[in-house]
Structures are given as C-alpha cells and as structure tokens.
Amino acid sequence: MNISKIVWFNGKYVVKNKATVPITTHAIHYGTSVFEGIRAYWNYNNLYIFRLDDHISRFRNSGKFYSITLKFSNLEIKNAIINLCIKNKMKNSCYIRPVYFIGDYGINLHVTNKAPTHVGIFMFPMNDLFDKNGITACISSWRKFDDSCLFPLAKMGGNYLNSILATQESKRNGYDEAILLDSQCNVSESPGENIFVIKNKCITTPPLSSSALDGITRDSVIKLSRNMGYTTIEKKITRSELYLSDEIFLTGTAAEITPIIKIDNQNIGDGKSGKITKELMSKYNKITMGKDKKFYDWVTKVY
Ligand SMILES: Cc1ncc(COP(=O)(O)O)c(C=O)c1O
C-alpha cells in the first residue's frame, strides 16, 4: 500500500508523517473509529469518484449509532476528498479512506458527543483486490453479529474484529474469502463485501435484516441489474441455496463485483464466472469510468 504523500487531517492538508496521534487515543484502545472506503477511477482522461455523496452520508450516519459526531459538514468532507486527489496529482485508480475517531478521552466508556474527535483522509493507488476470474470461499464458523450485540449498519472500527476472525479462518483453511451466516443461520455477507446469488436468472441478495451492511455497491448492483431488465430481490438466503445456485458474486467498493466459483470446495454452476455476473461486471466497469450516461450522476469528476 503506497499511501499518497499528502493527507487531510483535522481540516488541513499535511504530509502524511505529520498526521499523528498519541498512544492515549481512545480509538486505539476501544475501536471507537468510523471509516469509509471509496474508490476513484482513472479513465486516462479524468478521475471519477464513485458515489461520493452516498459514501459521505453513510460516513456521518455510522457515527450516530455511538454518539460520535463528524465535526465537518458533508460539503467540507467532499471538497477535502476532491482537493486531496488534486494535491496528490492522483492520475491512477485509487482507494480513498476517510476516518474519524475519538482522541484523548482517558479510559472513559461513557462516550458522548462531547468526546474529542479527529478526522483524517488518505488515499493510495489501487487496482483489483481479488482475481476477477473468480475466487473460492468457505462458510465461516463465525456468525455475523446482529443488532442484539452491535450495529451491523455502522461502519465502525470495532465491528471489524468479527471480519478479521472470519478472514483469518478462511485463509488458514486455504480459501480466498469467507461467507458469514447471520444469527438465524441465514446468509449474511462476507467480511468486507455483500453477497448476491443467481438462480434461474433471478438475482437475490440478503436483506439488511440478515445483518448485512447497506453496501453502496450492493445498492448500485440492485439498481443496475433492474435497469438491465433482471428481477432482483432482497430475501433471506439459506446455506443450501448457495450450493445449488447458478452464479454467486460479491460486491464491495474494494472488491467491486467479484465472482465466487467454489464454496467449501463445491463448484458453483460450472465452476467458472457466470454469464450474468460477467455482464454486470462489464456494465459496472463502464459506469465507474464515467462512460455510461444513464448513471453519470453516480460519479464525481475530479479534474
Ligand atoms: C462488512 C462489509 N459489508 C459490505 C461492504 C460493501 O460495502 P460497499 O459496497 O459500500 O463498499 C463492506 C465494505 O465497505 C463491508 O465492510
């Protein structure tokens, strides 16, 4: 990860080694951080940030669950992200990571909106996260936490310990990725991606009540696939439905659309990336590059 030289920290553009915090920082001890993952796409002519306003809305909303306030307006964050791309002369597809977190607050667990916060944004060039020809996955022995323990809709630092456990287990067992079931034993999502299942040309994805994050790529794929004429629905999905499906793919800012070709060593469909998945990948790619007029309002031009 080659982080760009300039970062944005508490309202200022500074070189990255000047953006530091003390070891007493609350977020280091208790996971009280809120973050986003955003992609920008270089199409050899301009840089396009994908669904920037939607990412910033979720960024603010994630903190609300824990009374952690983002002390900059959405417009200030938006301008900071655009200007950071410009200051870093970014002419590569890249990943943008905004984060805010509780600073010096002692060992106090009574977090209120009075707790001091820091806000930072950094970026780095990024290509494919996964092999786009398809990856293998296993059903994790870890369940996705539900609303009885933590908020699945919050993109909070502490929540990701669950994702880390599932990822460690999948890698240890030789798989590329994990799939977590929810507390009711239905399919939830992957450690950092939502999941879609296709059977008889019908596209399904677990509802948010299966403890899935309200993914922005998930929403894009639901809208895009319906626009292409497919029936796409949110419904509870069982583990057995996965094994008998025609195609499965993951969605996420980092993963984009990634086919799953094997689960627990069993082929999905014919064990290759499926036809509908490929069609969606190709459309999604065009949209993110600002090359589809119908979805042009999903991208923000930088230069
Ligand atoms: C747990 C989890 N689920 C799903 C996603 C996909 O969300 P998005 O498409 O907004 O990146 C992510 C990544 O942000 C995630 O961390």
The ligand as an SDF file (V2000), in Angstrom:
LIG
                    3D

 16 16  0  0  0  0  0  0  0  0999 V2000
  -18.8480   -5.6320    6.1720 C   0  0  0  0  0  0  0  0  0  0  0  0
  -18.9920   -5.0350    4.8200 C   0  0  0  0  0  0  0  0  0  0  0  0
  -20.0200   -5.4160    4.0580 N   0  0  0  0  0  0  0  0  0  0  0  0
  -20.1990   -4.9100    2.8260 C   0  0  0  0  0  0  0  0  0  0  0  0
  -19.3230   -3.9730    2.2920 C   0  0  0  0  0  0  0  0  0  0  0  0
  -19.5730   -3.4000    0.9390 C   0  0  0  0  0  0  0  0  0  0  0  0
  -19.9800   -2.0640    1.0500 O   0  0  0  0  0  0  0  0  0  0  0  0
  -19.6740   -1.0140   -0.0880 P   0  0  0  0  0  0  0  0  0  0  0  0
  -20.2140   -1.5730   -1.3480 O   0  0  0  0  0  0  0  0  0  0  0  0
  -20.3810    0.2130    0.3390 O   0  0  0  0  0  0  0  0  0  0  0  0
  -18.1940   -0.8410   -0.1480 O   0  0  0  0  0  0  0  0  0  0  0  0
  -18.2380   -3.5480    3.0620 C   0  0  0  0  0  0  0  0  0  0  0  0
  -17.2950   -2.5530    2.5510 C   0  0  0  0  0  0  0  0  0  0  0  0
  -17.4650   -1.3910    2.7580 O   0  0  0  0  0  0  0  0  0  0  0  0
  -18.0660   -4.0760    4.3500 C   0  0  0  0  0  0  0  0  0  0  0  0
  -17.0390   -3.7040    5.1050 O   0  0  0  0  0  0  0  0  0  0  0  0
  1  2  1  0
  2  3  1  0
  2 15  2  0
  3  4  2  0
  4  5  1  0
  5  6  1  0
  5 12  2  0
  6  7  1  0
  7  8  1  0
  8  9  2  0
  8 10  1  0
  8 11  1  0
 12 13  1  0
 12 15  1  0
 13 14  2  0
 15 16  1  0
M  END
$$$$
